[in-house]
């Protein structure tokens, strides 16, 4: 089959690819993560009014990823060369969605317009608890003050250089596999950023770092007992620690706890537990969690992702070295919402050790 790109042009797309890609660039600069696939399926239609699929779009342009190489696309007689960054971006984007855990441990992702984000913070006074008020007495007042914190976000990048020979002889679908892996690595980088903020907070002075508590018996490291301690405290302060993250060894240990491995473990006369214990926690593995530690989160109140610029893909030719350079970047970061929504359980310290029990700011206001 010929490798020449011969468009069908049933939908009048020839000569309009550059315009479409420029539109997408402007949308992304405004902070909207819109892919060519999304744009095609949203904006382009058949004569019947049905949405055009991304595969049909490429087919109408005469581009077949199973046959054509990057060189075929670049040397075509019309503006298909503008497809190259979009094809690469689509592959990286697919990889970004394949492996990361951050989408499962955050409340939401927000678009921002600066790399230094002013983030709101509410401060509750210690006299906000409800009190008995007799008839005719003045209602006691507590105060909620507003302050703010500055959260930095960062650009994470990956540059790839491909030889002209690879571009000339490698089919698009095979190159896609390589760029999907680039996306996977970018996803892991964002995971590391999220976990760093979860543990150490988003402020240089450590004021937003997660509380670190010890365990019942450090010789056993983290056990089911220690997670229930966190669940019970969560029941007192309105937090539901549904997500757990450990490194590989810690996750293997948890998966072999009798409480999870043996469903029959426990009393034959089960108590009707009304404390919001998590019976089906979500367990994630990541190498950035220290040994014998377990991170426990309530994602509804823990982290939010702040993105100034979604995935951008840019290309350049390095003629002297006969290389094609492709650069993928994302400008993003994470902010902590409430400090008490994330707890780090340290299996190397006893809960009674100084500094490894519940901190005062997680207990004040809950006594009678």
N, C-alpha and C positions, 0 to 999 in steps of 0.2 A: 504493500500500500504506500502511496506517495506521501512524502513528508512535507510537501508544499501545503501551506495554509490557504485553503480556498473557502472563503466565507459563503454561507448560504444567503445571509442578509435578508431573511424573511421578515425580520422585525425592524429593519432600518438601523441596525446598530453600528454598521461600518462607518468609521469617522467620528463616532460619538464616545469612544472609550476614554479618550483623554479628558473630555469634559466630565464624564462620570467620575473618574478617579480624582480630578481636581475638587469636585463637589465633596467627595468622601474625605479628602484631606482637610478641607475647611470645617466639616462637621466634627472631625476628631480634634482639631485644635480648640474647638469649643467644649471639649471634654466628653463627647459622646462616642462610645465604643461601637461604631457601626462598620461592619465588614462589607465587602463587595457582595458576598452571598446574601446577606440580610437586605442590602439595598436592592439587588436584583429581584428578590422574591417579594419585596414590598412595593417597588415602584414600576416594575415591568410586567406587562400582561400580554397574553395571546389576543388575537382578534376576537376570540370568544369572551374575553374579559377575565379569564382565569390567570392566576399568577404564573409568571415564567420561572422555572426552576434554574438554579445556578448551572446545572449540567446542560440544560437546554440553551442557556445563554452562551456558554462556551461552544457548544455544537453549532449554533447559528453563526458564530464568528469563525468557525472552521478549526477551532483548537481542540485537539484530542490529547489529553494528558497521557494516555497509554501509548501514543505514537510520537508526539512532537517533543522536541527538546527546547530549552530556553533559547538556543540559537535560532531555531525555527521561528519562534514567537518574535524575537527581536528583529529578524531580517525580513519579516512579512511586509507586503506592499502597503499596509495601512497601519493604524495606530495601536496594534496589539502589544507593542513594546511596553505600553503603560500597564499591561496586565501583570508584568513580572513581579513588582513589589506586592501587588494584591494577592497573587497566587502564593507567594512566600508568606505573606501575612496570614492568609487563611490556614496554611499548614502550621505555623507557629501558634496561632490561636487555638487550633485543635489540640496541640500538645499542652497548651496552658490549661485546658479544661480536663486533661486526662488524669493528672496525678495529684495536684495540690490539695492540701487540707484546709487552707484558709477560708474558702467559701463556706465551710461547714462550722466554723468557729467564730464567725462575726455576725453582728446584728444586721448590718447593711453596708452597701458601698455608696459613697456620696461623691459627686463631682465638685471640685473646688477650683479656684482660679489663681492660686498662688502656691509657691513651694513653702511658705510659712503660713500656717493656718491658725487663726484665732478661734479657739474652741471654747464653747460655753461651759461653765461649771457652776452648779448650784451648791450652796453651803447651808446646811440645816443647823439651826441652833440646837443646843442640848435640851431646851425646854419646850420641845414640840410634842411631847407625849400627851395623850388625852387625860383630863382630870375631871373629877366629880365637881359639878358646879351647882350649888343650891339655888333655889328660886330667888330671883332678884339680884344675885351676885354677878359681878362683872366676869365675862368670859376671859380666861387667861389667854395670852397671846404668845405664840412662838414666832420666830422670824426665819425667813429664808432669804439669804442674800445672794446676789449674782456676782460672779467673778469670771475670769477667763484664764486660759493658758494657751501658750503658743506651741503648736505641734509641728515639727519639721517633717517634710516628706522628701523623698529622694528619687533620683533617676537611676533605674537599674538597666543595664545594657548588655548586649552580646553582639560582638562583631564577627562576621564570618567571611572568609575570603575563599573564593572558588576559582580554580584555574579555568582558562578559556576552554581547555580540552574537556573538562567535566561539563561545562555548559553546552558545548557543541554536541557531545555524544550521549549525555545522560537524559533519559526521558523525564518529563515533568513529574509523573507519579512517583518515580524513584527518588527524585530530589525532595519531594514532599516528605518522605519518610525521615530524611535527615533533619529537615526544618521542624518537623513535629517534635523531635528530640530536643531541639533548641527551646521550643515552647515548654517542654517538661522541665528543663533546667531553670528557665525563668520563673516557672511556677514554684519550684523549690526555693528559689531566692525570696519570693514573696512570703512563703511559709516561714522562712527564717526570720524575716522582718516582723511578721505577726507574733511569733513566739517570743522574740526579744522584747517587744512592747508588752506582751502579756506578763512576762516575768519581771522585767526591769522597769516597766512603765515608759511613758513618753516624755518624761522630764529628766534633764541631766542631773538634777539633785536627788533622784531616786524617790521623790515624794509620791509617785504613783506606782511604785513597785508592788508586786503581789505579796500578801502576807505569807510567810513561810512557817509551817507548823511541823512539829515532830510526830513521831508515831508511838504506839503503845509499847512496842518492844523493838529496838533497833536491830537486835539479832535476827529478827524475822523480816526486817525492812518493812515495806508497805504491805498491809494486809487488808482484807475486807473490813475488819473492825475500824481501820483508820479512815476508809472512805465513808463509812456510816457516820463517823464523827463529823465529817464535813457536811454530810446530808442533813444531820440533825441541826447543826448550826445554821445551815441554809434555811431550814424551816422556821427558825426564829427571826431571821432578818429578811425573809422574802426572796431568797435566792434558790434557784434550782440548778445544781451543778450537774448537768446532763452530759457534758462532754469531758472526756478524760484523754490525756495525751501522755505517752511515755516513750522511752526509747525502745529499741528492739527487745532487749532483755526484760525490761519491765512489762512490756505488753505480753510476752510469752508467759511470764509469771502470773499475770492477771488471768489470762486465758486458761490457766491451770488451777486457779483457785477452786476449791470444792463448791463454793457458793455459786459459781458460774458453770463449772464443768459437770457437777452433780446436782441436778435440779431437785433431787429428793432431800438434800441436806437441810437440816433444820428441825424444829419441833413438830410433832404430829398434831399439836393443837395450836395452829398459827394464830398469833395475835392480830387483831384488826388494826393495822398500823395506819394512823392518820397523819403522822409526820410525813412530809413529801419526800420519802426515800425514792431514789431513782432505781427502778427495777430493771430497766433496759438502757443502761448507759451506752453512749457512743464512744468507742475506743479508737484512738488514732495513734499511729506510730510516727515518730520523727527523731532524727539523730541529735537534734539540738536540745533535747531534754536531758539533764545530767543523770548519771547512773543512780539507781535506787531513789529516783524522784518521780512524782506523778503530778501533773498539772491538771487541775479540775476547774471547769469553767461553766458559767451560766452565760451562754452566748447572747441572750437577749439584753444583757446589761454589761457585757464585758468589753468588746472591741467593735470599732467601726473602721472601715477602710476609706481612705481619702485619696481620690485620684485626680490629679491635675491634667494629665495627658494619658489617654489609653495607649494601647499598643501602636507604635509607629514603626514603619519599616522603610528604610532609605537605602539607596544603592549608588555605587560609584564605580567607574572603571579605572583600574590602575594599569594603564597601557604598557608602561615600561616593564612591569613584571608579569604582564599578561594574566592579570587577576581581575575578578569581579568581586567587589566588596559589598556586603550586605550588612546593615546594622539595624538591630531591633532594640527598641527602648520603651520603657514604661516609667512614667513619673507618678509615684504613688507612695503611700505610707499608711500607718495605722495609728489610731488614737484610742486611749482607754476611756470608757464611759464612767464606770463606777469601780473603784479600787477593790471593793469587797466581793465583786463578781468573779474573781479569779483567785484561786488558792493553790499554792505549791506545797505538796506534802513531801517532806524530806525524810526518807527512810533511814538516814544515818544518825538522826538525833531523837532523843526521847522527848515526848510531848511535855514532860515536866521540866526539861532543861530551860534555863533562863533564855528568853528570846525566842522560844520555839512553841509556846502556847498561843492561845488566841490573843491578838494585840488588843489594847484597850479600846481602840477606835472601832473594833468589831463587837464590843460588849456594852459600851456606854449607851444608855437609853433603853436597855432591855430588862433592867431590874425593876422591881416594884417601886 
